[in-house]
């Protein structure tokens, strides 16, 4: 599988989204993770990106880009979990 670079990550009231540079978009509902489901909107907005995923320091929760795209049916899991990546 060719690696895909993450261009944008955002949240709304119910989901977190990631979009690749070629326009593929995937999402996870916050309801899948208790810490995210119980977080305030401000806590959910307070995330940072790592090479392979998203982390919410205040909520002590992290999600991988690869897992998100796999869950959305738009990718496959690999042993290295870096087929979707973010870098500045």
Helices and strands as residue ranges (DSSP letters): E 4-11, E 15-20, E 25-29, G 30-32, H 34-38, H 41-45, E 48-49, E 53-56, E 61-64, H 65-71, E 84-85
